[in-house]
């Protein structure tokens, strides 16, 4: 008995990162990576977009021509289980809907779709005491003044994300509007028709805006919003995967409400264990990790730090780890408005390749082994899989700190990297996780044979599979009950 499909390894990749097109990705999935990822592919946004490498979509019924065609997307969905992002919190300022709003203002047929301050505060102005409460992802304020028509009048809209105080490519949507819900139904329905099986609800935590709150994961209204989205997805046969960076108690609430979500704690805890040469915090976390979580090490964003690790790793240790990673080429994505909110430690994410974060191939292999022996569904980011290091040239070329871990490979480069020793080590781990019947169990048992060691053992009926890892020597060994085609031994 193989592990259930919802817990099988899944590749996460940009549509143009492995050869430039979806067609080239399909070729690699059918060829060099055949059977590596029975859980399928989480394809980062392939839609026409005006910014943020796909996360400012103008529409959801076309593929960006540089990446291929809608038929290519359907072909990928036929080849593997496919997850796609839907940016439920926002849409591009260059979308037809917002272009019409900029032309006609409140007279636009789609005006009610967009979140504006007067929908939160009756007079349209946030009181002085409310502004410091807002969880900011743009400098100073989420409010954006846009000219209407010939520019004689302006309207203020909400734009959670953006790098500039005065510009943003991502305009927030009002989830309560019937027009917005109709769009969700249109988008979800079109993706389901294309063969997509799951939608990741990107930035869903920012969807609810209420006076007197941070406007992030506002309870109880956030559960109404999530339930609304899940109902729309259920109606067309899609699963939903909320993406929420939050403190552990908030993530536990997602579990309690029956949602699969991400474990954004493991990436930092694994690095903490490698750095401190102690597995205490890591073992404690894995022993209680919900089997419904999606695990990861690296991704298209940075290594999550705050708020994800708040209360799990002491602040002084986080500072020490951050400094060590900066010495390895990391750059820092900081919490905006931290001082105004009384936050002393302002590291939000650490941008670095996981190869460099783990201090080389042995550290990466041990980290991947721990991830693949953890509860939940493992997602493996393409750059870590290929053993890619810090892409400093990409930062210089794009001016984007996160580009350090967003390398674009030609097909030949990808094939060469997939044949490298570090990729082959990860492939063996993926095969064990995908095929050994012990992983049909709900979760492993976790133990610490010594301070710098961790053991994860999976048992199902007569089948068993065990990982013994050491974060000091950066070694790991797999032992298992016999299974055809799988070999025990060092990772």
C-alpha positions as CSV (number, residue, x, y, z in Angstrom):
1,X,0.0,0.0,0.0
2,X,1.5,3.3,-1.1
3,X,1.1,6.5,0.9
4,X,-2.3,8.3,0.2
5,X,-2.2,10.8,-2.7
6,X,-2.8,13.8,-0.5
7,X,0.5,13.0,1.3
8,X,2.7,12.3,-1.7
9,X,5.7,14.5,-2.6
10,X,4.9,17.5,-4.8
11,X,7.2,19.7,-6.9
12,X,6.8,23.5,-6.6
13,X,8.1,25.4,-9.6
14,X,7.7,28.5,-11.8
15,X,6.2,27.9,-15.2
16,X,9.4,29.2,-16.9
17,X,12.0,28.1,-14.4
18,X,12.9,24.8,-16.1
19,X,13.5,25.5,-19.7
20,X,11.3,28.6,-20.1
21,X,7.9,27.0,-20.9
22,X,5.3,24.7,-19.5
23,X,6.0,22.4,-22.4
24,X,9.6,22.0,-21.3
25,X,8.5,21.3,-17.8
26,X,6.2,18.6,-19.1
27,X,9.1,17.1,-20.9
28,X,11.2,16.9,-17.8
29,X,8.3,15.5,-15.7
30,X,7.9,12.8,-18.4
31,X,11.6,12.2,-18.7
32,X,14.3,12.9,-16.1
33,X,11.7,13.5,-13.2
34,X,9.3,10.7,-14.2
35,X,7.8,9.2,-11.0
36,X,9.7,11.6,-8.7
37,X,6.6,13.5,-7.7
38,X,3.4,11.4,-7.6
39,X,1.8,14.2,-5.6
40,X,2.1,16.3,-8.8
41,X,3.1,19.9,-9.4
42,X,2.3,23.2,-7.7
43,X,2.8,25.5,-10.6
44,X,3.4,29.1,-9.5
45,X,1.2,31.5,-11.3
46,X,1.3,31.0,-15.1
47,X,-1.2,33.7,-15.9
48,X,-0.7,37.1,-17.5
49,X,0.6,39.3,-14.7
50,X,1.8,42.9,-14.2
51,X,4.3,42.2,-11.4
52,X,5.6,40.1,-8.5
53,X,6.6,37.2,-10.9
54,X,3.0,36.2,-11.6
55,X,1.3,37.2,-8.3
56,X,-0.4,40.2,-9.8
57,X,-2.6,38.4,-12.3
58,X,-4.7,40.3,-14.9
59,X,-6.9,37.2,-15.6
60,X,-7.2,33.5,-14.9
61,X,-8.4,32.2,-18.3
62,X,-5.2,32.6,-20.2
63,X,-1.5,31.6,-19.9
64,X,1.2,34.1,-20.3
65,X,2.2,33.6,-24.0
66,X,5.9,33.4,-23.1
67,X,5.1,30.3,-21.0
68,X,2.9,28.5,-23.5
69,X,-0.8,28.1,-24.0
70,X,-3.9,27.1,-22.2
71,X,-3.6,23.8,-24.0
72,X,-0.2,23.3,-22.4
73,X,-1.7,23.9,-19.0
74,X,-4.4,21.3,-19.7
75,X,-1.7,18.9,-20.8
76,X,0.3,19.4,-17.6
77,X,-3.0,18.8,-15.6
78,X,-3.5,15.5,-17.5
79,X,0.1,14.4,-16.8
80,X,0.2,15.1,-13.1
81,X,-2.1,16.3,-10.3
82,X,-1.9,20.1,-10.6
83,X,-2.1,22.9,-7.9
84,X,-2.4,26.5,-9.0
85,X,-2.5,29.8,-7.0
86,X,-5.5,32.1,-6.9
87,X,-4.8,35.5,-5.5
88,X,-8.1,35.8,-3.6
89,X,-6.9,39.0,-1.9
90,X,-6.1,41.0,-5.0
91,X,-5.9,41.4,-8.7
92,X,-3.6,43.4,-11.1
93,X,-4.1,47.1,-11.5
94,X,-3.9,46.3,-15.2
95,X,-6.8,43.9,-15.1
96,X,-9.8,44.8,-17.3
97,X,-11.9,45.2,-14.1
98,X,-9.6,47.8,-12.5
99,X,-8.8,49.6,-15.8
100,X,-12.6,50.1,-16.1
101,X,-12.7,51.4,-12.5
102,X,-9.9,53.9,-13.2
103,X,-11.8,55.1,-16.2
104,X,-15.2,55.5,-14.5
105,X,-14.7,55.4,-10.8
106,X,-17.8,54.6,-8.8
107,X,-19.8,54.4,-11.9
108,X,-17.8,51.4,-13.1
109,X,-19.8,48.2,-13.3
110,X,-17.1,46.5,-11.3
111,X,-16.5,49.2,-8.7
112,X,-17.9,47.2,-5.8
113,X,-15.3,44.5,-6.3
114,X,-12.5,46.6,-4.9
115,X,-11.7,47.2,-1.3
116,X,-11.8,50.9,-0.3
117,X,-11.4,52.5,3.1
118,X,-15.0,53.7,3.3
119,X,-16.0,50.0,3.4
120,X,-14.2,49.7,6.7
121,X,-14.6,53.2,8.2
122,X,-17.8,55.1,7.3
123,X,-16.1,58.4,6.7
124,X,-13.4,56.7,4.6
125,X,-10.5,57.7,6.9
126,X,-8.8,55.3,9.3
127,X,-8.6,56.8,12.8
128,X,-5.1,57.6,14.1
129,X,-5.3,54.7,16.6
130,X,-6.2,52.2,13.9
131,X,-3.2,52.8,11.6
132,X,-0.5,51.4,13.9
133,X,-2.6,48.2,14.2
134,X,-2.5,47.4,10.5
135,X,-0.2,44.6,9.4
136,X,1.7,46.4,6.6
137,X,3.2,44.8,3.5
138,X,3.8,48.2,1.8
139,X,5.6,51.2,3.3
140,X,3.6,53.4,5.7
141,X,0.1,52.6,4.6
142,X,-2.0,50.1,2.5
143,X,-4.0,53.0,1.0
144,X,-3.4,54.0,-2.6
145,X,-4.8,57.1,-4.3
146,X,-5.5,56.6,-8.0
147,X,-6.7,59.1,-10.6
148,X,-10.1,58.5,-12.2
149,X,-11.0,59.3,-15.8
150,X,-9.0,62.4,-17.0
151,X,-7.4,62.8,-13.5
152,X,-9.7,65.5,-12.2
153,X,-10.8,63.2,-9.4
154,X,-9.2,60.4,-7.4
155,X,-10.3,57.4,-5.4
156,X,-8.5,55.6,-2.6
157,X,-8.2,51.9,-2.8
158,X,-6.6,49.3,-0.6
159,X,-3.4,47.7,-1.8
160,X,-1.9,45.4,0.8
161,X,1.2,44.5,-1.3
162,X,3.8,46.5,-3.1
163,X,7.3,47.9,-2.8
164,X,6.5,51.6,-3.2
165,X,4.5,53.9,-1.0
166,X,2.8,55.4,-4.0
167,X,2.4,52.5,-6.4
168,X,1.2,48.9,-6.3
169,X,0.4,46.3,-9.0
170,X,-1.9,44.4,-6.6
171,X,-5.3,45.9,-5.8
172,X,-7.3,44.3,-3.0
173,X,-10.7,42.8,-3.6
174,X,-13.7,42.9,-1.3
175,X,-14.6,39.3,-0.7
176,X,-18.1,40.3,0.6
177,X,-19.1,41.8,-2.7
178,X,-21.4,39.6,-4.9
179,X,-19.3,40.7,-7.9
180,X,-16.1,39.4,-6.3
181,X,-17.7,36.1,-5.3
182,X,-18.9,35.8,-8.9
183,X,-15.3,36.2,-10.0
184,X,-14.1,33.5,-7.6
185,X,-16.7,31.2,-9.1
186,X,-15.6,32.1,-12.6
187,X,-11.9,31.6,-11.8
188,X,-12.3,28.4,-9.9
189,X,-14.7,26.9,-12.5
190,X,-12.3,27.6,-15.3
191,X,-9.4,26.1,-13.5
192,X,-11.4,23.0,-12.6
193,X,-12.4,22.6,-16.3
194,X,-8.7,22.7,-17.2
195,X,-8.0,19.7,-14.9
196,X,-6.6,21.5,-11.9
197,X,-7.3,19.6,-8.6
198,X,-6.3,22.2,-6.0
199,X,-6.1,25.9,-5.6
200,X,-3.8,27.6,-3.1
201,X,-5.5,30.6,-1.6
202,X,-2.6,33.1,-1.7
203,X,-2.6,35.9,0.8
204,X,-6.0,34.8,2.1
205,X,-5.1,36.0,5.6
206,X,-5.4,39.6,4.5
207,X,-8.9,39.2,3.0
208,X,-10.9,40.4,6.0
209,X,-10.7,44.1,6.8
210,X,-12.4,45.4,10.0
211,X,-12.0,48.6,12.0
212,X,-9.9,48.4,15.1
213,X,-8.0,45.3,14.0
214,X,-4.7,44.4,12.2
215,X,-6.8,43.5,9.1
216,X,-5.0,40.1,9.1
217,X,-6.7,36.8,10.0
218,X,-9.6,38.7,11.7
219,X,-11.8,36.4,13.6
220,X,-14.5,35.3,13.3
221,X,-15.0,36.8,9.9
222,X,-12.0,35.1,8.4
223,X,-13.7,31.7,8.9
224,X,-16.8,33.0,7.0
225,X,-14.4,34.1,4.1
226,X,-12.6,30.8,4.1
227,X,-15.8,28.8,4.2
228,X,-17.2,30.8,1.3
229,X,-14.1,30.0,-0.8
230,X,-14.2,26.4,0.2
231,X,-17.9,26.1,-0.8
232,X,-17.2,27.7,-4.2
233,X,-14.3,25.3,-4.7
234,X,-16.3,22.2,-3.5
235,X,-19.0,23.0,-6.1
236,X,-16.5,22.5,-8.9
237,X,-14.5,19.7,-7.3
238,X,-11.4,21.6,-6.2
239,X,-9.5,21.3,-3.0
240,X,-8.3,24.5,-1.2
241,X,-5.0,25.2,0.4
242,X,-4.9,28.4,2.5
243,X,-1.5,30.1,2.5
244,X,-1.1,31.8,5.9
245,X,2.1,33.1,7.6
246,X,1.1,33.5,11.2
247,X,1.9,32.6,14.8
248,X,1.4,29.0,15.8
249,X,-1.9,29.5,17.5
250,X,-3.4,31.0,14.4
251,X,-2.2,28.1,12.3
252,X,-3.6,25.7,14.9
253,X,-7.0,27.4,14.4
254,X,-6.8,26.5,10.7
255,X,-6.3,22.8,11.7
256,X,-9.2,23.0,14.1
257,X,-11.5,24.4,11.4
258,X,-10.6,21.5,9.1
259,X,-8.2,23.3,6.7
260,X,-5.0,21.9,5.2
261,X,-2.4,24.5,5.4
262,X,1.4,25.0,5.4
263,X,3.9,24.2,8.1
264,X,6.1,27.3,7.8
265,X,8.0,26.4,11.0
266,X,10.0,23.5,9.7
267,X,12.4,25.5,7.4
268,X,13.6,27.7,10.2
269,X,13.7,25.0,12.8
270,X,15.8,22.7,10.6
271,X,18.3,25.5,10.1
272,X,18.2,26.2,13.8
273,X,19.0,22.6,14.5
274,X,21.9,22.5,12.0
275,X,23.3,25.8,13.4
276,X,22.9,25.0,17.2
277,X,23.7,21.3,16.7
278,X,20.7,20.5,18.8
279,X,17.5,18.8,17.7
280,X,15.3,19.6,20.8
281,X,13.0,22.2,19.2
282,X,12.9,20.3,15.9
283,X,11.9,17.0,17.5
284,X,9.3,18.7,19.7
285,X,7.7,20.3,16.7
286,X,7.6,17.2,14.5
287,X,6.2,15.1,17.4
288,X,3.0,17.2,17.4
289,X,2.9,18.3,13.7
290,X,-0.6,17.8,12.2
291,X,-0.6,15.2,9.4
292,X,-2.7,17.5,7.3
293,X,0.1,20.1,7.0
294,X,2.1,20.8,3.8
295,X,5.8,20.9,4.6
296,X,8.6,22.7,2.8
297,X,12.2,23.8,3.2
298,X,12.7,26.5,0.5
299,X,10.2,28.2,-1.7
300,X,9.8,31.2,-4.0
301,X,9.8,33.5,-1.0
302,X,12.3,33.5,1.9
303,X,12.8,31.2,4.9
304,X,9.9,32.2,7.2
305,X,10.9,33.8,10.5
306,X,8.4,36.2,12.0
307,X,5.6,35.6,12.8
308,X,5.9,31.9,12.1
309,X,8.6,31.1,14.6
310,X,7.4,33.5,17.4
311,X,7.3,31.6,20.7
312,X,9.1,28.6,19.2
313,X,12.6,29.8,18.8
314,X,13.8,32.5,21.3
315,X,14.5,35.9,19.8
316,X,18.2,35.9,20.7
317,X,18.6,32.5,18.8
318,X,16.8,33.9,15.8
319,X,19.1,36.9,15.8
320,X,22.1,34.6,15.9
321,X,20.7,32.4,13.1
322,X,19.9,35.4,11.0
323,X,23.5,36.8,11.3
324,X,24.9,33.4,10.4
325,X,22.7,33.2,7.2
326,X,23.7,36.8,6.3
327,X,27.3,35.6,6.4
328,X,26.3,32.9,3.8
329,X,24.8,35.5,1.4
330,X,21.3,36.0,2.7
331,X,19.4,39.3,2.5
332,X,16.5,40.1,4.8
333,X,12.8,40.9,4.1
334,X,11.8,43.0,7.1
335,X,8.5,43.6,8.8
336,X,7.2,47.1,7.8
337,X,6.2,49.5,10.6
338,X,7.8,47.2,13.2
339,X,8.9,50.1,15.4
340,X,5.5,51.7,15.4
341,X,3.9,48.4,16.4
342,X,6.4,47.9,19.2
343,X,8.2,45.0,17.4
344,X,11.9,44.8,18.3
345,X,12.9,41.9,16.1
346,X,11.8,42.8,12.6
347,X,13.0,39.8,10.4
348,X,10.0,38.6,8.4
349,X,11.8,36.3,5.9
350,X,15.4,35.4,5.1
351,X,16.1,35.3,1.4
352,X,18.8,32.6,0.6
353,X,19.1,29.3,-1.3
354,X,18.5,26.4,1.0
355,X,21.8,24.9,-0.2
356,X,23.7,27.9,1.3
357,X,21.4,28.1,4.3
358,X,22.2,24.5,5.2
359,X,25.9,25.2,4.6
360,X,26.3,22.8,1.7
361,X,25.1,19.5,0.1
362,X,25.3,17.4,3.3
363,X,23.3,19.9,5.3
364,X,20.7,20.1,2.5
365,X,20.5,16.3,2.2
366,X,19.9,15.9,6.0
367,X,17.3,18.6,5.9
368,X,15.5,17.0,3.0
369,X,15.6,13.7,4.7
370,X,14.0,15.1,7.8
371,X,11.3,16.8,5.7
372,X,10.5,13.7,3.8
373,X,10.2,11.7,7.0
374,X,8.0,14.3,8.6
375,X,4.2,14.1,8.8
376,X,2.1,15.8,6.1
377,X,2.6,16.4,2.4
378,X,6.1,17.4,1.4
379,X,6.5,20.1,-1.2
380,X,10.0,20.3,-2.8
381,X,11.1,23.6,-4.4
382,X,12.9,23.2,-7.8
383,X,16.0,25.1,-6.8
384,X,16.7,23.1,-3.7
385,X,16.0,19.9,-5.7
386,X,18.6,20.9,-8.3
387,X,21.1,21.9,-5.6
388,X,21.1,25.6,-6.8
389,X,23.1,28.1,-4.7
390,X,22.6,31.8,-4.1
391,X,21.8,33.5,-7.4
392,X,23.5,36.9,-6.8
393,X,23.4,37.8,-10.5
394,X,19.6,37.5,-10.4
395,X,19.4,40.0,-7.6
396,X,21.6,42.4,-9.5
397,X,19.6,41.9,-12.7
398,X,16.1,42.3,-11.1
399,X,16.7,44.4,-8.0
400,X,14.6,41.8,-6.1
401,X,16.2,40.2,-3.0
402,X,14.0,37.1,-3.3
403,X,15.6,36.4,-6.7
404,X,18.5,34.8,-4.9
405,X,16.4,31.6,-4.8
406,X,14.6,32.0,-8.1
407,X,17.1,30.8,-10.7
408,X,15.9,30.1,-14.3
409,X,17.5,27.0,-15.9
410,X,17.7,26.0,-19.5
411,X,16.5,22.4,-20.2
412,X,20.2,21.3,-20.6
413,X,21.1,23.0,-17.3
414,X,18.2,21.4,-15.5
415,X,19.1,18.0,-16.9
416,X,22.7,18.4,-15.8
417,X,21.6,19.5,-12.3
418,X,19.1,16.6,-12.0
419,X,22.0,14.2,-12.6
420,X,24.1,15.8,-9.9
421,X,25.0,14.0,-6.7
422,X,22.8,16.2,-4.5
423,X,19.8,15.8,-6.8
424,X,20.3,12.0,-6.9
425,X,20.4,11.9,-3.1
426,X,17.1,13.7,-2.9
427,X,15.6,11.5,-5.6
428,X,16.3,8.4,-3.5
429,X,14.6,9.9,-0.6
430,X,11.6,10.9,-2.7
431,X,11.4,7.3,-4.0
432,X,11.4,6.0,-0.5
433,X,8.7,8.5,0.7
434,X,6.6,7.8,-2.4
435,X,6.7,4.0,-2.5
436,X,7.5,2.4,0.8
437,X,4.3,1.1,2.4
438,X,5.3,2.3,5.9
439,X,4.3,5.8,4.8
440,X,0.7,4.8,4.6
441,X,0.6,5.4,8.3
442,X,-0.8,8.8,9.5
443,X,2.4,9.9,11.2
444,X,5.8,8.8,12.4
445,X,7.1,8.4,15.9
446,X,9.9,10.9,16.8
447,X,12.8,10.3,19.1
448,X,16.1,11.9,20.1
449,X,18.8,9.3,20.7
450,X,21.2,12.1,21.6
451,X,21.2,15.9,21.7
452,X,22.2,16.4,18.1
453,X,20.3,13.4,16.7
454,X,16.7,12.8,15.6
455,X,15.0,9.6,14.6
456,X,11.7,9.4,12.7
457,X,10.1,6.0,12.3
458,X,7.1,5.1,10.2
459,X,5.2,1.9,10.9
460,X,2.2,0.5,9.0
461,X,1.1,-3.1,9.5
462,X,4.3,-5.1,9.0
463,X,6.2,-2.4,7.1
464,X,8.5,0.1,8.7
465,X,11.0,2.7,7.6
466,X,13.3,4.7,9.9
467,X,15.5,7.8,9.5
468,X,18.4,8.4,11.9
469,X,19.9,11.9,11.3
470,X,22.7,13.7,13.1
471,X,22.9,17.5,12.7
472,X,26.5,17.7,13.9
473,X,28.1,15.3,11.5
474,X,25.4,16.2,8.9
475,X,24.8,12.5,8.2
476,X,21.6,10.5,7.9
477,X,20.8,6.8,7.4
478,X,17.6,5.0,6.3
479,X,16.8,1.6,7.5
480,X,13.6,-0.2,6.4
481,X,11.7,-3.4,6.0
482,X,12.4,-4.9,2.5
483,X,10.6,-3.4,-0.5
484,X,11.4,-4.1,-4.1
485,X,13.6,-1.4,-5.7
486,X,14.4,0.5,-2.5
487,X,17.7,0.2,-0.7
488,X,18.6,1.2,2.9
489,X,21.8,3.0,3.7
490,X,23.3,6.5,4.1
491,X,21.5,9.4,2.6
